[in-house]
Amino acid sequence: TESMAEPYPNESAQRPPAMAAVPSIGWVRREMQPRRRLSPEEGEPLGRWRTLGSIALLLAVYVHNQWTRSLVYYIVSFAQGATTHSDRYMNVELSFDEQVYSLLAAAPFTIAFAPMSLIAGVAADRIDRARATWLSLIVWSLATAWQGSAHSAAEVAATRVLQGFAQAFTTPAGYTLLTSMTGPKRRGLVNSLYAASVYVGAGLA
């Protein structure tokens, strides 16, 4: 009958949004399947090898962080006979004593690192963590190179301050990046490896 006729003969053109076709069962199944891990910044899918490579790079960066941070502890010597090795020991080349060294080793770095760590933790939630990691790596690497060519204890102190500022970003950015790239079943293992990098870097120094 006329009352039973299709009210929208041209469905593709006149069907209102409320009467749009219901998604197929296949589409629903695809949406319910687990998705691949996402990159922390752009949200793009990361494959297995790209994820492993990113984790390996972060571990290497953290090892380098601890290596360069601890290096100053192992390039000094106040033992008898050390004065004959000016090319090996910083204190001999720059002529500073144990009291000056005790200040250089801890105070400049800590004064910069402690407050900057709080700022870096807040920044890690608001900025591009990957870029922050690479930028901090460049800065502390330049500071380490400057430390190696320093001509005075004051210059060494300045390089330690710069290292403290830059290296403060590594830990908060690194842990959040690892969390974004790993699933719950592997997160503990990856975080443990990241934490172990502290001792690997110190050992290399």
Secondary structure, DSSP 8 states (H G I E B T S, - for coil): -GGGS-S-SSHHHH--GGG-----HHHHHHHHS----B-TTT--B--HHHHHHHHHHHHHHHHHHHHHHHGGGGS---STTGGG-TTT-HHHHHT--HHHHHHHHHHHHHHHHHHHHHHHHHHTTTS-HHHHHHHHHHHHHHHHHHHHT--SHHHHHHHHHHHHHHHTTHHHHHHHHHHHHS-HHHHHHHHHHHHHHHHHHHHH-
